[in-house]
């Protein structure tokens, strides 16, 4: 490997070390309800985001809190020598996409049937660390 290619590979590796992500697939909540909670923590610092999720009364906030804690654990496994408090982590990106749908039929008057769509979603959380503190 050439020297320029090696330097570029090391720079990319250092950048990837500063971010961590976690995914939650097929969460049995509608994407619209999950997006309401996700919008509360998008771009917030880690401590504030966890407090908002912990004290929110919505059911989706419990699952999102668990997912953010999973992303923190993933970041910690990448950066074993650094501490979470010193890293100044924040929610860099949070994406809620529609998942698979369970389709059911409910009886309706006069022999008809109404379709019930039980929605699910996929959530992706990306945590980033501010670059003002270097772990080297």
N, C-alpha and C positions, 0 to 999 in steps of 0.2 A: 504494500500500500504506500502510495506517495505521501510526502509530508503534508501537502495541502489537504489531501483527502483525509488524512488522519486527524489534522487539526479541526476540520469541519465536522468529522464524526464525533470528536470529543466535545465540541461546542453543542452539538445536537443532544448528546447524551447528558450534558450538564443542564440543558434547558428542560429535558424530559424529567430530570430528577426533581425539578421544582414544582411539577404538577402531579396530581393523583386523581383518579376518578373511580367511581363506583356506579354500577348499573342495577336497576331493579326492573325485572321483566314480568309481564303479566300480573300487575298489581290490580286486584279486583275493585278498583275505584274508577269512576269516569274521569277521563282526561281533563274535563272542564273543572271539576272539583279539585283535582290535584294541582292544576295550574294556578288556582286562587292561592294556594298555600305556597307554591314555588315562587310566585311573584313577590311574596313577602321577604324572602331571603336572598333573592338574586343580587349579587354584588356586595353583600354585607360581609363584615368580618366574622370569623368563625364563632367567637364567643356570643356575639349579638344574634347570629343566625340560630345557634343552638337554644338560646334563651327564648327567642320568638317561637320556635317550634315546640319547645317544652311547655310553654304556657298558652299555646293556642288551643281553642276548644274543638277544632276540626279533627275528624278521625284521620284524615290524610296526613296530618302533621306528625303523628306518631311514626308512621312508616318512613316519612321523609327524614325525621330526626335520626332514625336507625341507619338510614342510607348515608347521611352525612357523617355519622360516627364511623361507618365502614370506610368511607373515603379517607378519613383522618388516619385510621389504622393502616390503610394502604400507603399513605404518604409516609407514615412512621416506619414502615417496613423498607421503603426505599431509602430513607434518610435516618439510619439507625443512630448516627452520632449527633444529630441535631434534635433540639427539643421543640415541641409544638408551640409553646408559649413564645419562644424567641423567633420563630419562623414567620409570625404575623400572617397566618393563613386567612384566605377569604374565599367566598364562593365565586369562582371565576365564571362558571357557566352552569346553568341548570336547564335541562331540556325535558319536556314532557310530550311524548308522542303517543298516539292511539295504538292500542294493542289489538288482540283478537277479540271478537265479539261472540258471546253466546246468544243464540237466537231461540226464543221460546214463543209459544202461542198461548194466548189467554182467551178464554171463551168470551164472546161479546153477545149482545142481544140479537134476537132473530136469526140464530144459526150462524152468525159471522164469527170471525176470529181476529183479534188484534195481535200484532207482532210486538213482543217485548225484546228489546236489545239490551243485554247486560254487558256493559262496556268494561274494558280493562285498559291499562296504559303501561308504557315503558318510560322509566325515568332515568336520566343520566346526570350525575353530578360531577363537576370538575372543580377541584380545589387548586388554587394557585398560591404561591408564596411570593411575598414582595422581595425584590432582588436587592434591597438595601443592606441586607445582612447576608454575607457569604459564609457557607459552611466549611470552606477549605481552611 
